[in-house]
Amino acid sequence: MLNQLSNPLALLGRILIALFFIPPGFQKLTGFAGSVGYAASAGMPLPELGVGIGLAIEILGGLAILLGFKTRWAALILAFFTLVATFMFHAYWSVPAEMAGMQQLMFWKNIAVTGGLLGYAAHGAGAWSLDARS
């Protein structure tokens, strides 16, 4: 039975992973100044450039995952991006105790998302994807 669900589950997984990246990418685009200010406060060097690159990766990578286009590469790029962002913005070990719990939750959530992305990097998007058409 699970074999019959392989392609619908792969598509559903891609949709859900894409939702983790596409809306935040557009939020960074429409609230660019605020995103740059937050990145600067977290110590990101060249925050304008970093936020610009980040929103491009989130939007383009998220769309690639959603459509199943160059999925393995998109998943690898998004996994690397997610790991870097996780250590930069969710360093729960370096925040006050009252903030550590939430940051730790966000940290491990992002680690889990990275794991899901690595699964797509390893196995591809499934038959219901643009990758399967080529």
N, C-alpha and C positions, 0 to 999 in steps of 0.2 A: 504494500500500500504506500509506504513512504517513497518508493521509487516513482510512483505515479504522481506524487506531489512535489517531486524535485524541482521542476521548472516553475510552478506557481510559487513555491516557497522561496526560490532564488529571487524571483521578481519582487515578491513582498519584502524580502530582506533588503534588496537594493533600494526600494522605495523608502523604507524606514531609515536606512543609513543615509540616503540622500537628504532626508528631512533634517538630519543632524547638521548638515553643511549648507544647504542652499538658503534657507531663511536667514541664518546668522550672517551669511555672506552679503545678502541684500541689506540687512540691518547695518552692517559696517559701511556699505556703500551710501545709504541714505543718511546715516549718522556719522559720517567720516570724521568730523572734527572731534566728536566725543570718543570715538574709537581710538583716535590718535592720542588724545589726552590720557585715556586709560592705559594704552600701551606704554606711553612715556612714563606714567606713574609706576608701572611695573618694571621699569628699567630697560625697556627694549631700545637698543640703539637704532637710530634712524627710524623713528616710529611711523612717519608718513609712508616711507618705502615699505616697511614691514607690514603695515595694515593694508596697503595696496596689494602687495603680493599675497597676503593672507586672504583677502576677499576674492581675488582672482582664483586662487586655489580652491577656496570653498565653493564658489559658484560654478566654475568650469569643471572641477573635479566631481562635485556633487551631481551636476548634469550628466557627466560621463558615466558615473555609477548608475544613475537613474535609468539612462538609456541602454546601458550595457555596451558602451562604446570605449574601446581600449581599456576595458575594465581592470585588467591586471595592473597596468601602469598607473591608472588613476587611483586604484586602491593603494598601491605602494606609496605614491606621492601623498595621498591623504593620510596614510598611516604615519609617515614621517612628520608631516605637518602637525598632526594631532599629538604625537609624542613631544615635539618641540614646544607646542603651545601648552601642553599639560605641565611640563616642568617649569615653564616660564610663568604661567598664570595661576597654577594651583599647587604651589609649593607649601603644602599644609604644615610642614615641619618648621617653617620660618615665619609664621603669622601668630598673632596673639591667640591664646587658648580658646577664647570665645569664638574665634573664626575658624579654628583648625578643623572642627568636625565637618563643616560644610565644604571646606576646601579639600579635605580628605575624600569625601564622597564624590566630589567633582573629579578629583585625580583618578580614582579607581574606575569611575564611569568611563572616563576617556581611555584608560588602559583597556577596558573591555571593548570599547568601540574599535580601538586599534586592532585587537584580536579578531574582530569580525571582518575588518578590512583585510587583514592578512589572509583570512579564509578566502576572500574573493581574489586576492592576488595569487593564491595557490591554485584555486579551482576554477576561476573564471566566473562569468555571469550567468551561465546556463543557456538553454536553447531559446528562451524567450528574450533575446537581446540582439542588438545590432552586431555584436561580435560574432554571433552564430550565423549571420547572413553572409559573412565574407569567407 
